[in-house]
Amino acid sequence: MSLSPTSFPEQARTLGALLRLPYQRLSKRLYAEMAAGGFGEIRPSHSVVFRHLAPEGSRLTDLAEVSGLTKQSMAYLVEHLAKHDYVTVGADPVDRRAKRVLLTRRGEVFMKALLAASTRLEEELGKKIGRSKLQTLRSALAELDEAILTLPEEPE
């Protein structure tokens, strides 16, 4: 990925681009670290599963809906993670027709390693830009998220 603006949103420095680019760079770095740490089967594309998976497990259809993916795309990602023992897929206890995705022990180890790596990276970034700036950014992002929630809903 080039560091210079290439897309229209990047050239316009839209808020979306300014949020997306650092996230993509953080993700790339974190998943490279995870691969070097023994989790080479996991790619940044799998983050959508881990990002939305509840500790008590989540229905496959709910994961697809909240992530904006089709059920088939989510099933493909989950199948890969199940094949490599990061998740299990079984019947949902409430609705036996639904599939519930749960972390395995290996998946829990991965999540702990990923969160620890994320914390280390945030500490490193705090040293580079200043801890108070990073805290201000965190606060501003939380405030921005709340403000977005108050915007009128888009027509369906």
Summary of the structure (lengths in Angstrom):
residues: 156
radius of gyration: 17.9
end to end distance: 34.0
largest distance: 50.7
contacts: 371
relative contact order: 0.09
helix: 65%
strand: 8%
